[in-house]
Amino acid sequence: MEGEFLSSLETTVLTFFLSVIIVLTVFGNLLVMVALCKDRHLRKKKTNYFIVSLAFADLLVAVVVMPFAAIELTTGYWRYGEIFCLVRTSLDVQLTTASILHLCCIALDRYYAICCQPLVYRHKMTPVRVAAMLSGCWLIPTFISFLPIMQSWNTIGIEDIVSRSSGSNDTSCVFMVNTPYALICSAVAFYVPLALMVLAYQRIYVTAMAHVRQIETLQRAGSAPMPMANSRMRIETKAAKTLAVIMGCFCLCWAPFFITNVVDPFIHYSVPWQLWTTWLWLGYINSGLNPFLYAFLNRAFRRAFLVILCCGNERYARQGSFSYGHAHRGSSMWQHPRSHEAPFSIRGLIMPSL
């Protein structure tokens, strides 16, 4: 990568664009963490522990990974030496993988909450199991980041290619991987979590559509007031669309990078660095989108954000509490498709208090 490819104007525009991404990512994720610390109601929900841990991972991506990547991209060279290059690369893989694994855990948590009986959810998602899942989100990435990268396992067999790419000096931070590492890393960091997320959200979508059909049946039978039934059906349909947005954003942000990561070793590392950089930053953007997809769409989090941003004005908390209670009472007539006893609302369970 050479700095002369960018004119002064291009460098200024690129610096501004990358800075906006970093600032918004820091702000959004920091706001999520502060909200959970200050609002005791948010701390009562197990799902929110996954969300705040996700926010912490994404915050570290924005603080530790993005700035150095932005400096290298805008200046055209790496100025921090070979050792810190390995550390930065390890942190990049560690934190972005941790972020993706958190998204997978949130999908599994919502699957158990929506597609299983309430007692099954309480049995599956115990505090110990939640803690184990969170620990896994942080520990598993270590085995594909610091351990192999610091030992140079990712470059075994391609040392000559790496030398030609990085040149004879240490002014570039090149991260190249051999075929085994590319396949294992991509499977652990993306393809396995993606498969689990698709299965979980597919089952949630099916449950949501079954609930819509249940509402239509009650509507035709005259068992439900027409305006309330129509409103509830719109809510459930919107919830299903929310799932599509969540999965669509995740795939759009990370699929190009991991497809390229697997393909590149088989085409003799001929993917241009400009394409690599574009796909990598598209993945980084996912860390900025996550607070909006998983927290800002959550009514309880939005209420907490208003309290924080309005300097602790509890008027918003009281309004939110009334709204939540009213919504809960209004939803009690709708039953879980598998049970005629448990009150159920897909929209509220996909993102609690949505």
Kinemage of the C-alpha trace (Angstrom):
@kinemage 1
@onewidth
@group {chain A} dominant
@subgroup {mainchain}
@vectorlist {calphas} color= white
{ca met a 1} P 0.000 0.000 0.000
{ca glu a 2} L 1.515 3.314 -1.050
{ca gly a 3} L 0.515 6.709 0.285
{ca glu a 4} L 1.008 8.442 -3.110
{ca phe a 5} L -2.111 6.696 -4.428
{ca leu a 6} L -4.126 9.212 -2.381
{ca ser a 7} L -4.198 12.915 -3.166
{ca ser a 8} L -4.363 15.499 -0.394
{ca leu a 9} L -8.118 15.939 -0.903
{ca glu a 10} L -8.716 12.185 -0.941
{ca thr a 11} L -6.715 11.798 2.263
{ca thr a 12} L -8.735 14.547 3.966
{ca val a 13} L -12.074 13.064 2.901
{ca leu a 14} L -11.002 9.549 3.886
{ca thr a 15} L -9.706 10.742 7.269
{ca phe a 16} L -12.988 12.533 7.973
{ca phe a 17} L -15.054 9.500 6.928
{ca leu a 18} L -13.048 7.049 9.041
{ca ser a 19} L -13.076 9.443 12.006
{ca val a 20} L -16.874 9.668 11.861
{ca ile a 21} L -17.127 5.868 11.861
{ca ile a 22} L -14.818 5.601 14.876
{ca val a 23} L -16.539 8.370 16.875
{ca leu a 24} L -20.047 7.003 16.242
{ca thr a 25} L -18.920 3.486 17.150
{ca val a 26} L -17.360 4.695 20.408
{ca phe a 27} L -20.376 6.856 21.285
{ca gly a 28} L -23.005 4.197 20.562
{ca asn a 29} L -21.298 1.372 22.410
{ca leu a 30} L -20.259 3.549 25.348
{ca leu a 31} L -23.857 4.726 25.712
{ca val a 32} L -25.065 1.112 25.851
{ca met a 33} L -22.586 0.269 28.613
{ca val a 34} L -23.417 3.354 30.691
{ca ala a 35} L -27.140 2.647 30.314
{ca leu a 36} L -26.783 -0.857 31.728
{ca cys a 37} L -24.647 0.375 34.618
{ca lys a 38} L -27.119 3.092 35.588
{ca asp a 39} L -30.466 1.331 34.982
{ca arg a 40} L -31.208 -1.525 37.389
{ca his a 41} L -34.185 -2.651 35.280
{ca leu a 42} L -31.867 -3.367 32.348
{ca arg a 43} L -29.603 -5.455 34.575
{ca lys a 44} L -32.481 -7.826 35.373
{ca lys a 45} L -32.660 -9.232 31.826
{ca lys a 46} L -30.161 -11.923 30.875
{ca thr a 47} L -30.122 -10.897 27.227
{ca asn a 48} L -28.830 -7.465 28.170
{ca tyr a 49} L -25.631 -8.969 29.582
{ca phe a 50} L -24.870 -10.294 26.103
{ca ile a 51} L -25.667 -6.863 24.664
{ca val a 52} L -23.397 -4.969 27.069
{ca ser a 53} L -20.565 -7.479 26.577
{ca leu a 54} L -21.041 -7.082 22.815
{ca ala a 55} L -20.875 -3.305 23.291
{ca phe a 56} L -17.600 -3.658 25.211
{ca ala a 57} L -16.087 -5.794 22.429
{ca asp a 58} L -17.215 -3.314 19.774
{ca leu a 59} L -15.947 -0.394 21.864
{ca leu a 60} L -12.502 -2.021 21.999
{ca val a 61} L -12.620 -2.521 18.225
{ca ala a 62} L -13.222 1.217 17.839
{ca val a 63} L -10.581 2.272 20.383
{ca val a 64} L -7.803 -0.296 19.873
{ca val a 65} L -8.153 -1.543 16.287
{ca met a 66} L -9.782 1.081 14.068
{ca pro a 67} L -7.469 4.058 14.812
{ca phe a 68} L -4.285 2.198 13.861
{ca ala a 69} L -5.946 0.791 10.735
{ca ala a 70} L -7.102 4.310 9.828
{ca ile a 71} L -3.627 5.809 10.347
{ca glu a 72} L -2.007 3.138 8.186
{ca leu a 73} L -4.630 3.585 5.475
{ca thr a 74} L -4.410 7.387 5.307
{ca thr a 75} L -0.614 7.691 5.615
{ca gly a 76} L 0.237 4.686 3.463
{ca tyr a 77} L 2.695 3.045 5.840
{ca trp a 78} L 3.002 1.363 9.241
{ca arg a 79} L 5.057 3.320 11.765
{ca tyr a 80} L 4.841 1.194 14.929
{ca gly a 81} L 7.218 -1.698 14.275
{ca glu a 82} L 6.901 -5.422 13.661
{ca ile a 83} L 6.032 -6.514 17.219
{ca phe a 84} L 3.153 -4.083 17.605
{ca cys a 85} L 1.992 -5.076 14.123
{ca leu a 86} L 1.541 -8.636 15.417
{ca val a 87} L -0.187 -7.364 18.568
{ca arg a 88} L -2.514 -5.100 16.565
{ca thr a 89} L -3.365 -7.922 14.167
{ca ser a 90} L -4.029 -10.318 17.052
{ca leu a 91} L -6.307 -7.769 18.730
{ca asp a 92} L -8.114 -7.242 15.435
{ca val a 93} L -8.895 -10.947 15.044
{ca gln a 94} L -9.618 -11.383 18.776
{ca leu a 95} L -12.078 -8.506 19.131
{ca thr a 96} L -13.937 -8.815 15.837
{ca thr a 97} L -14.392 -12.550 16.423
{ca ala a 98} L -15.606 -11.869 19.967
{ca ser a 99} L -18.137 -9.411 18.547
{ca ile a 100} L -19.457 -11.983 16.068
{ca leu a 101} L -19.685 -14.713 18.736
{ca his a 102} L -21.741 -12.350 20.911
{ca leu a 103} L -24.200 -11.918 18.034
{ca cys a 104} L -24.475 -15.701 17.837
{ca cys a 105} L -25.155 -15.968 21.585
{ca ile a 106} L -27.864 -13.305 21.376
{ca ala a 107} L -29.541 -15.280 18.579
{ca leu a 108} L -29.431 -18.491 20.642
{ca asp a 109} L -30.768 -16.674 23.712
{ca arg a 110} L -33.707 -15.308 21.702
{ca tyr a 111} L -34.328 -18.767 20.204
{ca tyr a 112} L -34.688 -20.345 23.646
{ca ala a 113} L -36.853 -17.436 24.835
{ca ile a 114} L -39.245 -17.512 21.877
{ca cys a 115} L -39.337 -21.044 20.493
{ca cys a 116} L -39.244 -22.957 23.794
{ca gln a 117} L -41.540 -23.031 26.794
{ca pro a 118} L -40.719 -20.481 29.540
{ca leu a 119} L -39.553 -23.233 31.906
{ca val a 120} L -37.184 -24.555 29.230
{ca tyr a 121} L -35.706 -21.067 28.788
{ca arg a 122} L -35.135 -20.675 32.523
{ca his a 123} L -33.539 -24.131 32.615
{ca lys a 124} L -31.289 -23.490 29.603
{ca met a 125} L -30.265 -19.893 30.285
{ca thr a 126} L -29.159 -20.115 33.908
{ca pro a 127} L -26.747 -17.474 35.277
{ca val a 128} L -23.940 -20.049 35.179
{ca arg a 129} L -24.646 -20.889 31.537
{ca val a 130} L -24.872 -17.222 30.578
{ca ala a 131} L -21.498 -16.630 32.266
{ca ala a 132} L -20.035 -19.646 30.430
{ca met a 133} L -21.313 -18.368 27.070
{ca leu a 134} L -19.871 -14.915 27.728
{ca ser a 135} L -16.536 -16.444 28.742
{ca gly a 136} L -16.527 -18.490 25.541
{ca cys a 137} L -17.112 -15.356 23.468
{ca trp a 138} L -13.871 -13.913 24.844
{ca leu a 139} L -11.724 -17.044 25.212
{ca ile a 140} L -12.444 -18.904 21.955
{ca pro a 141} L -11.069 -16.088 19.737
{ca thr a 142} L -7.722 -16.369 21.548
{ca phe a 143} L -7.096 -19.705 19.818
{ca ile a 144} L -7.303 -18.104 16.362
{ca ser a 145} L -5.695 -14.766 17.239
{ca phe a 146} L -2.857 -14.338 19.736
{ca leu a 147} L -1.835 -18.006 19.913
{ca pro a 148} L -1.273 -18.693 16.184
{ca ile a 149} L -0.384 -15.143 15.090
{ca met a 150} L 2.316 -14.511 17.714
{ca gln a 151} L 3.784 -17.939 16.854
{ca ser a 152} L 3.554 -17.173 13.092
{ca trp a 153} L 1.539 -20.345 12.483
{ca asn a 154} L -0.588 -18.416 9.994
{ca thr a 155} L 2.406 -17.900 7.673
{ca ile a 156} L 3.838 -21.442 7.662
{ca gly a 157} L 4.520 -22.382 4.040
{ca ile a 158} L 4.017 -18.868 2.645
{ca glu a 159} L 7.042 -17.097 4.145
{ca asp a 160} L 8.382 -16.088 0.712
{ca ile a 161} L 5.052 -14.560 -0.300
{ca val a 162} L 4.861 -12.613 2.971
{ca ser a 163} L 8.430 -11.328 2.498
{ca arg a 164} L 7.671 -10.107 -1.018
{ca ser a 165} L 4.479 -8.407 0.162
{ca ser a 166} L 6.010 -6.647 3.171
{ca gly a 167} L 9.307 -5.720 1.520
{ca ser a 168} L 12.682 -5.416 3.222
{ca asn a 169} L 11.600 -2.888 5.888
{ca asp a 170} L 9.022 -2.724 8.651
{ca thr a 171} L 6.958 0.161 7.262
{ca ser a 172} L 4.059 -2.126 6.361
{ca cys a 173} L 1.861 -4.314 8.542
{ca val a 174} L 0.920 -7.179 6.247
{ca phe a 175} L -1.375 -9.925 7.512
{ca met a 176} L -1.368 -12.943 5.224
{ca val a 177} L -2.601 -16.423 6.078
{ca asn a 178} L -1.977 -19.910 4.771
{ca thr a 179} L -4.849 -22.126 3.641
{ca pro a 180} L -5.331 -24.111 6.908
{ca tyr a 181} L -5.454 -20.937 8.999
{ca ala a 182} L -7.800 -19.219 6.534
{ca leu a 183} L -10.250 -22.129 6.654
{ca ile a 184} L -10.125 -22.675 10.431
{ca cys a 185} L -10.222 -18.985 11.310
{ca ser a 186} L -13.091 -18.260 8.922
{ca ala a 187} L -15.088 -21.234 10.200
{ca val a 188} L -14.686 -20.281 13.870
{ca ala a 189} L -15.105 -16.536 13.397
{ca phe a 190} L -17.876 -16.474 10.806
{ca tyr a 191} L -19.279 -19.574 9.135
{ca val a 192} L -20.208 -21.596 12.242
{ca pro a 193} L -21.740 -18.565 14.042
{ca leu a 194} L -23.543 -17.641 10.810
{ca ala a 195} L -25.036 -21.136 10.513
{ca leu a 196} L -26.248 -21.056 14.133
{ca met a 197} L -27.709 -17.566 13.681
{ca val a 198} L -29.525 -18.563 10.491
{ca leu a 199} L -31.020 -21.650 12.169
{ca ala a 200} L -32.045 -19.704 15.286
{ca tyr a 201} L -33.576 -16.772 13.427
{ca gln a 202} L -35.264 -19.089 10.926
{ca arg a 203} L -37.051 -20.848 13.799
{ca ile a 204} L -37.948 -17.490 15.358
{ca tyr a 205} L -39.318 -16.297 12.010
{ca val a 206} L -41.429 -19.437 11.657
{ca thr a 207} L -42.769 -18.901 15.177
{ca ala a 208} L -43.560 -15.262 14.383
{ca met a 209} L -45.462 -16.240 11.246
{ca ala a 210} L -47.353 -18.917 13.190
{ca his a 211} L -48.328 -16.227 15.653
{ca val a 212} L -49.573 -13.994 12.815
{ca arg a 213} L -51.704 -16.872 11.522
{ca gln a 214} L -53.039 -17.413 15.049
{ca ile a 215} L -54.089 -13.763 15.196
{ca glu a 216} L -55.789 -14.063 11.796
{ca thr a 217} L -57.680 -17.148 13.003
{ca leu a 218} L -58.857 -15.334 16.142
{ca gln a 219} L -59.815 -12.380 13.985
{ca arg a 220} L -61.932 -14.489 11.641
{ca ala a 221} L -63.550 -16.262 14.577
{ca gly a 222} L -64.420 -12.930 16.160
{ca ser a 223} L -62.471 -13.791 19.322
{ca ala a 224} L -60.365 -10.635 19.152
{ca pro a 225} L -61.381 -6.988 18.665
{ca met a 226} L -60.578 -5.993 15.067
{ca pro a 227} L -58.422 -2.871 15.768
{ca met a 228} L -56.391 -4.658 18.454
{ca ala a 229} L -55.887 -7.740 16.288
{ca asn a 230} L -54.752 -5.637 13.315
{ca ser a 231} L -52.347 -3.702 15.526
{ca arg a 232} L -50.927 -6.859 17.048
{ca met a 233} L -50.486 -8.457 13.615
{ca arg a 234} L -48.582 -5.398 12.373
{ca ile a 235} L -46.317 -5.635 15.419
{ca glu a 236} L -45.534 -9.312 14.825
{ca thr a 237} L -44.940 -8.756 11.102
{ca lys a 238} L -42.590 -5.864 11.885
{ca ala a 239} L -40.755 -8.113 14.339
{ca ala a 240} L -40.133 -10.649 11.593
{ca lys a 241} L -38.789 -7.863 9.375
{ca thr a 242} L -36.483 -6.791 12.213
{ca leu a 243} L -34.916 -10.256 12.094
{ca ala a 244} L -34.285 -9.842 8.383
{ca val a 245} L -32.592 -6.473 9.003
{ca ile a 246} L -30.361 -7.944 11.735
{ca met a 247} L -29.254 -10.886 9.598
{ca gly a 248} L -28.965 -8.738 6.480
{ca cys a 249} L -26.654 -6.216 8.155
{ca phe a 250} L -24.478 -8.954 9.638
{ca cys a 251} L -24.082 -10.772 6.316
{ca leu a 252} L -23.589 -7.567 4.327
{ca cys a 253} L -20.835 -6.394 6.677
{ca trp a 254} L -18.856 -9.599 7.191
{ca ala a 255} L -19.612 -12.028 4.338
{ca pro a 256} L -17.450 -10.215 1.722
{ca phe a 257} L -14.395 -10.272 3.997
{ca phe a 258} L -14.659 -13.929 4.998
{ca ile a 259} L -15.462 -15.112 1.488
{ca thr a 260} L -12.358 -13.280 0.267
{ca asn a 261} L -10.358 -14.664 3.200
{ca val a 262} L -11.116 -18.229 2.111
{ca val a 263} L -10.728 -17.640 -1.623
{ca asp a 264} L -7.471 -15.623 -1.592
{ca pro a 265} L -5.060 -18.501 -0.741
{ca phe a 266} L -6.519 -20.537 -3.620
{ca ile a 267} L -5.925 -17.777 -6.187
{ca his a 268} L -2.293 -17.205 -5.165
{ca tyr a 269} L -3.012 -14.148 -2.998
{ca ser a 270} L -4.012 -12.020 -5.965
{ca val a 271} L -6.817 -10.043 -4.280
{ca pro a 272} L -5.814 -6.334 -4.440
{ca trp a 273} L -5.195 -4.563 -1.132
{ca gln a 274} L -7.866 -1.963 -1.956
{ca leu a 275} L -10.523 -4.690 -1.959
{ca trp a 276} L -9.160 -6.197 1.268
{ca thr a 277} L -9.268 -2.790 2.951
{ca thr a 278} L -12.829 -2.122 1.786
{ca trp a 279} L -14.109 -5.461 3.069
{ca leu a 280} L -12.246 -5.072 6.364
{ca trp a 281} L -13.714 -1.637 7.080
{ca leu a 282} L -17.149 -2.888 6.098
{ca gly a 283} L -16.718 -5.449 8.879
{ca tyr a 284} L -15.593 -2.736 11.289
{ca ile a 285} L -18.764 -0.785 10.486
{ca asn a 286} L -20.754 -3.701 11.904
{ca ser a 287} L -19.354 -2.770 15.331
{ca gly a 288} L -20.948 0.649 14.882
{ca leu a 289} L -24.262 -0.783 13.700
{ca asn a 290} L -24.636 -3.275 16.558
{ca pro a 291} L -25.681 -0.693 19.204
{ca phe a 292} L -28.435 0.528 16.887
{ca leu a 293} L -29.644 -2.969 15.974
{ca tyr a 294} L -29.481 -4.545 19.421
{ca ala a 295} L -29.942 -1.652 21.856
{ca phe a 296} L -31.368 1.454 20.184
{ca leu a 297} L -34.290 -0.657 18.879
{ca asn a 298} L -34.941 -1.739 22.471
{ca arg a 299} L -37.473 0.498 24.220
{ca ala a 300} L -35.974 -0.019 27.688
{ca phe a 301} L -32.521 0.963 26.409
{ca arg a 302} L -33.956 3.989 24.597
{ca arg a 303} L -35.566 5.126 27.843
{ca ala a 304} L -32.226 4.771 29.644
{ca phe a 305} L -30.469 6.692 26.854
{ca leu a 306} L -32.920 9.578 27.239
{ca val a 307} L -32.270 9.709 30.979
{ca ile a 308} L -28.483 9.757 30.395
{ca leu a 309} L -28.512 12.311 27.574
{ca cys a 310} L -30.986 14.561 29.417
{ca cys a 311} L -28.745 14.699 32.493
{ca gly a 312} L -30.647 12.197 34.607
{ca asn a 313} L -34.168 13.570 34.078
{ca glu a 314} L -36.248 10.772 35.611
{ca arg a 315} L -39.378 12.033 33.834
{ca tyr a 316} L -38.370 9.836 30.882
{ca ala a 317} L -37.956 6.809 33.121
{ca arg a 318} L -41.450 7.293 34.561
{ca gln a 319} L -42.950 7.672 31.094
{ca gly a 320} L -41.154 4.555 29.906
{ca ser a 321} L -42.281 2.547 32.925
{ca phe a 322} L -45.925 3.477 32.319
{ca ser a 323} L -45.624 2.622 28.639
{ca tyr a 324} L -44.022 -0.723 29.382
{ca gly a 325} L -46.642 -1.697 31.902
{ca his a 326} L -49.448 -0.691 29.557
{ca ala a 327} L -47.976 -2.730 26.711
{ca his a 328} L -47.561 -5.738 28.957
{ca arg a 329} L -51.195 -5.677 30.047
{ca gly a 330} L -52.349 -5.242 26.482
{ca ser a 331} L -50.416 -8.286 25.278
{ca ser a 332} L -51.681 -10.742 27.853
{ca met a 333} L -54.447 -12.048 25.581
{ca trp a 334} L -51.950 -13.387 23.037
{ca gln a 335} L -50.724 -16.876 23.757
{ca his a 336} L -47.544 -18.779 22.905
{ca pro a 337} L -48.184 -21.015 19.857
{ca arg a 338} L -47.135 -24.053 21.915
{ca ser a 339} L -48.948 -23.120 25.068
{ca his a 340} L -52.345 -21.710 25.982
{ca glu a 341} L -51.013 -20.448 29.277
{ca ala a 342} L -47.927 -18.319 28.665
{ca pro a 343} L -48.455 -14.698 27.527
{ca phe a 344} L -46.470 -14.190 24.362
{ca ser a 345} L -45.328 -11.393 22.085
{ca ile a 346} L -42.719 -12.116 19.440
{ca arg a 347} L -41.872 -8.443 19.038
{ca gly a 348} L -41.200 -8.017 22.727
{ca leu a 349} L -39.053 -11.137 22.906
{ca ile a 350} L -36.891 -10.578 19.838
{ca met a 351} L -35.550 -7.423 21.450
{ca pro a 352} L -37.070 -7.307 24.967
{ca ser a 353} L -39.175 -4.206 25.598
{ca leu a 354} L -38.938 -3.354 21.900
